[in-house]
Amino acid sequence: MTNIHVYTTQESQSLNMKICKQPRTEVTKKVTTRMVVESLVDQLIASNLISNERLFEQILYNKDIIWIQNENINGHLFAKADMTDQLKTKTNSFMMYMPTNPIVYEVNGERYHLITRIDSTRAKPNLERLSQDPNPILSAARVNDLLCSIVMRFYEIYLEDLSQVAHKDKQLINFVEREYHQFLEAVKELNDYHLNWHPRGNGHELLLELIDNLQLLRSRPGKVLIDFSNSHSHVVVEPSYRIFKQAQKTVQAL
């Protein structure tokens, strides 16, 4: 199984919000769908490419990515720890968040659990899902949809924040836009083939390879990326949250 590249950093402190993963030991001996989502979430937190506020609002606690609702209780990729027991299916009382040995993150000191029940239905990634109105569901998003939605939203937010102010060097924005477009085209091409999209199938494995090969997701501020489409030139990765914060100050001053 292709592993999504994960940094070992356990804490990210971009701007004011702190997101810190609590130590845990995985007890299962087999690879499960939650592991690839956990790895991707850890990778995005450790990258420090967008502010923790934006990461939390736009991905970790965003209805567009995933929205669980039971009565008046809401859950997302992250659910408040004291609410997780109430977020389970009505049909079989299956827990949406791991009841024992949960995957726990602290957000400004408040504990959240990562979603662990992720539908393993054989389904190709739906690239249109982010543009659809979110509906509360009582079973987690299909894993291929979920992985793509997380990656897509991350690129969109990073580009949006980079574009908030005039940027002296447009090479980075152009590189990220091109890599994002290439990812979308590659996923569309995979969808055209008759692949097995089960988490142990070749379609799922190829999707993980596409994500693992994204240079931006494997980078951190200051990392040099090779632009193979432009005579092997290079770009230097910058954190978008500094630019985003500066843009906010500029708007407030007007």
Stockholm file with secondary structure:
# STOCKHOLM 1.0

chainA/1-254         MTNIHVYTTQESQSLNMKICKQPRTEVTKKVTTRMVVESLVDQLIASNLISNERLFEQILYNKDIIWIQNENINGHLFAKADMTDQLKTKTNSFMMYMPTNPIVYEVNGERYHLITRIDSTRAKPNLERLSQDPNPILSAARVNDLLCSIVMRFYEIYLEDLSQVAHKDKQLINFVEREYHQFLEAVKELNDYHLNWHPRGNGHELLLELIDNLQLLRSRPGKVLIDFSNSHSHVVVEPSYRIFKQAQKTVQAL
#=GR chainA/1-254 SS CCCCCCCCCCEECSSSCCEEECCCCCCCSSCCHHHHHHHHHHHHHHHCSSCHHHHIIIIITCTTTCCEEETTEEECSEEEGGGGGGCBCTTTCCBSBCSSSCCEEEETTEEEEEBCCCBCCSCCCCTTGGGSCCCCBSSCCBHHHHHHHHHHHHHHHHHHHHTTSCCSCTHHHHHHHHHHHHHHHHHHHHHTSCCCCSTTSHHHHHHHHHHHTCTGGGCCTTCEEEETTTTTEEEECCCHHHHHHHHHHHHHHC
#=GC SS_cons         CCCCCCCCCCEECSSSCCEEECCCCCCCSSCCHHHHHHHHHHHHHHHCSSCHHHHIIIIITCTTTCCEEETTEEECSEEEGGGGGGCBCTTTCCBSBCSSSCCEEEETTEEEEEBCCCBCCSCCCCTTGGGSCCCCBSSCCBHHHHHHHHHHHHHHHHHHHHTTSCCSCTHHHHHHHHHHHHHHHHHHHHHTSCCCCSTTSHHHHHHHHHHHTCTGGGCCTTCEEEETTTTTEEEECCCHHHHHHHHHHHHHHC
//
